Amino acid sequence: MKIPQIIYRWTIWCLRKLRLGIKARFFYLSAIALCVILIANACSFGQNQSLQPLRIGITSWVGFDIVRYAQPAGIFKQRGLAVELVQFDNQQDSSRAVIRGGLDAAFVSFWDAMQVDPGNDKPAVLMTTNISAGADGIVAKPAIKSVADLRGKQVGAKLGTVNHLILLEALKAHKIKPAEVKIIDYSNEVAAEKIKTGAIDAAVLWEPMLGETAKKIKGNIIHTTKQLDSLVIDILMSSDRTVKAKKAEFKQFLLAWFDVMQAVETQPKKVFDTVAQTLGQSTESFAADYAGLKKGDITLNRRMFAADSRLNAAKKEIIQLLQADPRHGRVIRQDVEINTELVNEAMAGWKS
């Protein structure tokens, strides 16, 4: 039995024994009710205070960086959390750190979670943070007008990364086999430079580099993730073991994330101003980049984690694409867990 219930029952018993008048009983009951409220709040505060800190890996990406609003806005504190965002240069390293126990979780692409190195634990998807809807694409030389023109051409894309995925889903949509395109294993930055010098025919890039490069070479953006229900899905990834150990902390973190999404919906300028200042960017630039995403709010996560979830379908599609183009040389993980319990609890319990 909970402490407030015990106090209430004890109080009623005492008042009956004392045989007090109605006014006296009302006075004593009001005083006890106040005490019960204070004790309940104190218990709640104590529970929040007992939450363990979270170490979350993060790479520079607008869909992830939006969470940086939570610290200065006091959202983490309101949810009883102490969160350390640990910066990484790439998602492969942060994913690996999660599986090895160096991080509690990490913001990564679903694609990267399915390629993380084998370990003593399995990856667990806790939430969808965003889906690319125009923020990524393929830029080509002026003579190349469509994805169909990429047959036999050289395309810059880092093998085994999200850029590789963007190219593969674009090729599939146009019924082009991966082997019909020569992929040059370049990072985002190197691919942008190589297409400017004419060394390659096309490059898979993300904004703002995608649009900037197209203008620089007077080329064509022949594909973006806005043209399909993209597999470029970004998530919060943990490990099965860590989720079990820190279920309460993760639930509060998901609630804090939905608080941020609500702030983006209701006061976007304030959110973009705050995050842009933290990153040393202009508000306009950050807002423009974020506009190329479907934000990971409750509506999107309901779709992604429903009984016939988009995540499960995407998992199968990603495996098929990876198997169709083994040039990535990576091991495809079949054991990625779609954890529906936590996010559904958070969505059901979230209140603005």
N, C-alpha and C positions, 0 to 999 in steps of 0.2 A: 504494500500500500504506500502511496506517495505521502510525503510529509504534510502538505497542505490539507489532504483529506483527513489525516490523523488529527491535526489541530482542530479542524472543523467539528469532527465527531466528539472530540474531547470537550470542546466548548459547549456544544448542545447538551451534553450529559451534565456538565457543571451547572448550567443555567437552570436545568430542570431540578437539580438537587437543591439549588439555592432558593427556588420558588420566587424569583424576582418579578416585579411588576413589568407591564408591557414596555414602558418608557426605559426602564433600567435595562431590560433585555435588549432593546433596540440599541442603546448606547454601547453595551458590551459587544454585541454582534458587529457593529460598525467598526469598533476598535480592532476586533479580531480579524475582520475582513481585510482591513488595511495591512495588518501584520502578515496575513497569508499572501497578499499581493507582493509585498516586499520580499518575503522569503522565496516565492516562486521566481521573481525576477533575479534574485541573488543566485538561485540554483541555475537558471538559464545562463547568467553571466559566467558562473563557474564552469559550465559545460563548454562555452565558447573559449574560455581561457585555457581549457585543457587540450584544445586542438593542437596537434603537432604542426610545426612549420612545414611548408611545401617548397621544394626546389624544382622549378619548372624551366626546362630548356626552351630557348626561343631564338629563331633566326630572323634576319631583317626581311620582313614581308608585311605589307600593309594589313593583310588579314589577320596577322598575329599581333602586330604592334598596337592594334586598337586596344588590347588588354591593358596597355600601359596607363590608360585613363583611370583604372581602378585604384591605383596607389594614391595619387594626389587628390582624387575625389573622395577618398576615405571609404571606398566600397569594401575593400578587403578587411579593413578594421571593423566595419559594421557587421561583417559576416564572421567576425572572430578569427580571422586568418592572419598569419604571418607568411607572406609569399616572397620568395627570392626568384627573380627572373634571371636565369643564367644565359648569357649571350654565347651563341655558337656561330661559326662561319658557314656550316652546312648541316643539313638535316640528317645526313647519314651518321655523323658523329653524335648528334644529340639522341637519335634513336638508339644507337649502340649504348650510350650512357644509361639510358632507361633500362634496357634489358640487363645490363651488368650491375644495376643497382646504384649507380652514381647520381641519378636523378629520380625524382618521384614521377615525373611526367615530362612530356615535351610537345610543343606545337610542331607538327610535321605534316607532310602530305600523306594521304592514304597510300599512295604509291610507294613512298619510302618505308612506311610501316610494313609493307608486304615484302620488302627486300632486306630488312634489318638482319644482321648476322645472327646465326643460331646461338642460343645460350641455354641457361638452365631454366628459363621462364619463357612465356609466350606473350606477344604484344596484345594489348587490350585497347580498343577504341572506345573512348568515353563520351565524345561530343564532336559535332561538326562545327568548325569555326567559320568556314566560308566555302563557297564553290566559285571557281573562276567563271566569269560571264562577260568576257571581253578584255580581261586584264592580261591575257596571254595570247600569243598568236605567231604567225609566220610572215616574215617580210621577205620580199623577193626583188630581184633586179627588174627594171622597167619592162623588159621583154617578156617576163613571166607574168601571166595574167590570172592564173588559177592554180589550185592544187594539182589539177590534172596535168599541168605543164611541168611538174616536178619529176616525171619519169626520166631516168637517166641523168638527173642533175645532182649537184653536190649541195647538201644541206648541213649547215652547222648546228649541232645539238649534242649536248653532253649525254653520252650513253648511260642508261640506268637512272637518269634523273627525270624530273617532271617534264623538262623540255623534250625528252625522248618520248614520253607519253603523249604530249600535245601533238607531236608529229605523227605518231602511230594512229591516234584516233582520227586525225585529219585524213590520213591516207585511207583508213578503213571506210570513212564516210564517202570517199570518192572511189572506192573499190580498186585501190592501188595496193599491190603487194609490197611489203617493206623492202624486199630484196631489189625492187625496181628503182629504189632511191639510194644513192651513196651517202651515208651519214658520216660526216666528219666530226670527230669527237672533240668538240670545242665547248668551253664554258660560255655562259651568257655574254660576258664582256668580250671575250676573244672572238666569238662568232660575230658580234656587232662590228668589231674592227675589221675582220676579214671580209665581210660583205662590202664594207666601204671601199676596200682596196680592189674589189673585184675578184678576190681569190676563191670565193664560193658563190653559188647562185642564189641561195636563200639561207635564212637563219631563223631559228626558233628563239623568240625573245619575250620578255615581259615588259609591261609598262613601268616607267615612261620611256624606256629604251626602245620599245617597239615602234612607237609613233615617231620618236626623234630620229631613229635610223631611217625610217621610210622617207621622211622629209629630206634628210641629208643626201640620200642616194637617188631621190626622186623616183623611188620604187613603189611597189604595191604591197599592201597588207592583204595577202590572199586568203588568210584564214584567221579567225579568232575563236576563242572558246564560247563566245556569245552565239555562235551558229549551231550549237548542239547542246544536249544535256551532258555537260562535260564530266569526264572522269577526274578532272583536276580538282579533287576534293581535299580540303585541309581539315585536319582533326586535332584533337588532344589525345595523345597516346600515352598509356602507362603500361605496366606489366601486370599480369594476373595476380602475382604475389603482392605487389604493392597496393593494388586496389583493395584486396582483402584486409590489408593492414591499416589502410588509411581511408576507409570508406566514408567516415564522417567528414574528414577534411576535403575529400574530393566533392562530396555533395555540396558543401559550402562554397567551394570554388566554382562549381557549375552555376549555383545561384548568383554568385558575384558576376560571372560572365553574362548571365541574362540581365543583370542590372546594367551592365555596360551596353548591351544591345538595346535596352530600353532608352538609355541616354542618347545613343546614336539616333534613335527614332524620334525622340522628343526635343533634343537640343544638340543637333549635329555640329553646329559651329563651335559650341563650347568644347565638345569632345575633340574635334579635329584641331582646334587651337591648342588645346592642352597637349595632345600627343605630338603634334608637329613641333611644338616648342621643345618637348623632351628629346626629340630626334634631331633637332636642328634643321628642320625643313620648313617650307612655307605651308601655310594652312591650305592654300589653293592646290598645291601639288599633291598633298596628302589626300585631300578630299577627292580630287580627280582620280587618283589611283584606286581609292576605296570604292568609287562608283562603278568600277569594273568587276565588282564581286556581288554575289548573293550573300548577304550577311547571315551569320549563324545564329539567328534568333530562334525563338520557340517554334514558330511556324515551320521553319526549315528543318529543325531537328526532329519534329514530329514526323515529317515525311521520311527523313533518313533512318529513323529508328522504329518505324512502324512494323507491324507483323510481317508485311511484305516489303521490308525495308529496301530503300534505294541502295544502302550500303552493301547489303548482301548481293544485290544484282551487280553493283559496281565491282565488287570483289571478284566475281566470276569473269566479268569483262576484262578486268586488268590482267588476270591470270592468262586469259586467252591471248591478249596482246603481247604479253611478255614471252609466252611460248611461241608466238608467231615470229618473233624477232630475237633470237638468242644472242645477238651481238652485244647485249648488255653484260653478259657473262655472270649474272647474279643468280643466287639461289632464290626461288620463289617460295615464300612461306605460305603454307596452306592452313596454318593454325591460328591465324589472326582472329581474336575473339571480338565480336561486336557486343559490347556490354550494354544491354538495354535497360538494366535495372536502375542504375544510378541516374541517368539522364531523365528517365521517365518519372522517377521520384522527384527530381529537382523541378521538372516542368510542372508536375502536379502541385508542388508546394510553393512555387514562386508566386509572389505578389508584388506589384509595383508600389 
